[in-house]
Amino acid sequence: MLKPIFLNRISLYFSNKVCFEDFSAQIHSNSCIAVIGNNGSGKSSLLKIIKGDLVASEGEVQNNKNVFFGYVPQIIYDYENLSGGEKFNKVLSAAFSYFPDVLLLDEPTNHY
C-alpha cells in the first residue's frame, strides 16, 4: 500500500491569472477522485503538479518518489487514423500496461 500523496497549500499563478490558491488535499490508496471546475481553472495543471511535470507557484507536493504515474492527456495527437474513442482506448491501454500506482485521466470522456 502506498503512502498518501499530500498537497500542502499549493497555488498556481500565471502572469495574467490565478488558477487556484492555498489548496490542500490528501490522496489515499484506492481513492477515486474527480476534479471539477470551469475551463481554464487549472484542472490539467493540477494533475501535472501531482505527477511532478509542473511545479506549483507556491506550496509543495509530498509523495513517495517510487510512485509510478499513468497519465492519459486531455488531447491525444497520436494515432491520426483512429477515431477519438479508439485513440483514448489505445492511450489508456498503454497507461495500464505499465501497472501504474496512480492513474491520472485528464477529461477521459470529454470528446470521445
N, C-alpha and C positions, 0 to 999 in steps of 0.2 A: 504494500500500500504506500502510495506517495504521500509525502508531507504536503500540507495545503500550500497553495500559492497565495501570497499576501500582496495586496495592492495598498500601499501606505501613502495616503494623501497625495495622490498623483494629480497633476494638472497638465493640460496640453494647450499651448498657445501658438498661434501663427501670427505673422505680422499684422494681419487685418482682422483676426477674430480669436475669440476664446471658445474652445471646443468643450472643455469641462474643467472644473476646478475642485481641488481638495476631495477627490474621490477615493474612498477606501472600501475594500471588499476582501473576502476570503473565498477561495475556490478549493473545495474539498474533493477528495477522491470520489468517483462515481457520481459527481454532480452533473446535472444537465441545466445549463444556464442560457437564457436568451438576453441579448442586449437590444433594447428597443429605443429608437429615437428618430428625430427628423433627419432628412437628408443633410449631410454636411455637419452633423453634430459630433462626429469623431468616433463612430462605432468601429469602422475599419481600422482606424488609427489605434484605438484601444486594443483590438486584437493583436496588432503588430507590436504594441508595447508589451503585452503579456508574453508574446512569442520571443521578444528580445530583438526584433528587427527595427524598432524605433525607440528612441529614448524619450521619456516623459520630460516635459519642461520643468516640472518640479515633482518631488516625491520619489518613491522607489518601489520596485517590484522585487519581492523576495521569493525565490523558488529554488528547488533542488537543481543544481547545474546539470544533473544527469537526466532531466526530464526531456523526452523527445516529443516534439510537437508535430502533428499532422495538420496541414493547412490547405483549405480549399478557398481560393481567392474569389472575390466578388465578380470579377470579369475574367473569363478564360479566353485567351487569344489562340491557344494551340488548337490543333486538330480542325483546320479550316473546313474540311469536307463533312464534318459531323454536325448534327442538329444540336441545339442548346442542351437538351436532355442527355444526349449521347456524350457531349463534352463533359457535362457535370459528372455523369457516371464514370467516365474514364479517369477524371482527376480524383474523384472520391475513392475509386478502387485503388489508384496509385497511392493515395494517402494512407489507406488501410493496409496496404501491402507492407508497410514499414512498421506495423504494430505500434502506433504512437501511444504514448502515455496520455496525451491530451489531444483532442481533435477540435480544431477551430474551423467553423464553417461560416464564411462571410456571405450572408444572404443566400443560403442554398436554394431557395425556391423562388427567388425574385423574378428571374427571366427565363425559366426553364420549362 
